[in-house]
Every structure is written in C-alpha cells, then in structure tokens.
Amino acid sequence: MATSKSIYLGDLRTKCIHLKSNSEILTDAPTDNHGKGEAFSPTDLVATALGACMLTTMAIVGERENLDLKGVGMEIKKVMTTEPPRAISEIHISFNFNDIYLNENQQIKLKNTALTCPVSLSLDPEIKQIIDFNFN
C-alpha cells in the first residue's frame, strides 16, 4: 500500500497527502528555481525530514531513558550546489536543548542516536550533514 499521494496543482506547486492521516503538505518551487517560494520546496522537505527524524529518534531514546525533551528546538539550513546539476550539498542543523539538563553520557547517547537516524543513513554521503548540539 502507498504511503502518500501527490497531485500537481499548476504553477510549480504540488499537494501531497499522507494516506494514513490524510494530512497535507504543499510544495512550491523555490524562488531561485522559477518558483514563488510560498511553501516548502521538495529539497526543503528533505532537509527538514533529516531534522525531524533526528529529533524524533532522540525523543524515542529520551522516553526510554526517562528524559523529557519537550521544547527542544532546531534550526535547519539547506545549501544547494552552485554548479549544475542542482542538488543539496549541505544540511546544517542546530539543536537547542534550552534549559534541559543532560549529563555527558546522556548527551553522547542523544548525539549518536541523531547521527544514525534513518534519514541520515539514507542520504547520499556526498551531502554534508553539519549538526550542532547546543546543550546548555
């Protein structure tokens, strides 16, 4: 069974539907590639998926270890190649653990979990993953 379906809406925009939940995501071509930039671009979704996967897998470990990671935030920056063919060259993610105290062993466990999440392991190794963990 399919996971999702998508339809082209015109004007370089798609509507993607997650079949199990019926939730929707719109995509738009970025402004530097003929689009309006009014929604996530497909490559934005790839970069965002990496961050979401890292955060989700850390939260799974957090639940197992009785660590409440609610409120952990992240900022994501996607960098595209400057020469054709157009592709993602780097993804920068900066995690902010705010006022959550984690000892050194917990920090190491969460870092290792994030860096080996399924999306991270699925991306081409040529895409640089530059990840910062800001434990306060």
RASUL-V862291 format. One record per pair of residues at least 6 apart in sequence whose C-alpha atoms are under 8 Angstrom apart, sorted by sequence separation. I is the first residue (numbers start at 1). J is the second residue. If there is no record, write none. Layout:
((I;J) (I;J))
This chain:
((8;14) (9;15) (17;23) (18;24) (29;35) (30;36) (31;37) (62;68) (80;86) (81;87) (7;14) (8;15) (17;24) (28;35) (29;36) (30;37) (62;69) (80;87) (81;88) (6;14) (7;15) (16;24) (17;25) (28;36) (29;37) (30;38) (80;88) (81;89) (6;15) (7;16) (15;24) (16;25) (28;37) (59;68) (79;88) (80;89) (6;16) (15;25) (16;26) (28;38) (30;40) (59;69) (78;88) (79;89) (80;90) (5;16) (6;17) (15;26) (16;27) (28;39) (29;40) (30;41) (78;89) (79;90) (4;16) (5;17) (14;26) (15;27) (27;39) (28;40) (29;41) (78;90) (79;91) (4;17) (5;18) (13;26) (14;27) (26;39) (27;40) (28;41) (29;42) (78;91) (4;18) (5;19) (13;27) (14;28) (26;40) (27;41) (28;42) (77;91) (78;92) (3;18) (4;19) (13;28) (27;42) (76;91) (77;92) (3;19) (12;28) (13;29) (76;92) (77;93) (2;19) (3;20) (12;29) (76;93) (75;93) (76;94) (74;93) (75;94) (74;94) (75;95) (74;95) (73;95) (74;96) (111;133) (12;35) (51;74) (72;95) (73;96) (11;35) (72;96) (73;97) (51;76) (72;97) (73;98) (71;97) (72;98) (71;98) (48;76) (69;97) (107;135) (47;76) (47;77) (47;78) (69;100) (102;135) (44;78) (101;135) (43;78) (100;135) (101;136) (91;127) (93;129) (95;131) (97;133) (100;136) (89;126) (90;127) (91;128) (92;129) (93;130) (94;131) (95;132) (96;133) (97;134) (98;135) (99;136) (89;127) (90;128) (91;129) (92;130) (93;131) (94;132) (95;133) (96;134) (97;135) (98;136) (88;127) (89;128) (90;129) (91;130) (92;131) (93;132) (94;133) (95;134) (96;135) (97;136) (90;130) (92;132) (94;134) (96;136) (51;93) (47;91) (43;88) (62;110) (61;110) (58;110) (61;113) (58;111) (58;113) (57;113) (58;114) (57;114) (54;113) (55;114) (54;114) (57;117) (53;114) (54;115) (54;117) (53;117) (53;118) (54;119) (53;119) (54;120) (50;119) (49;119) (50;120))
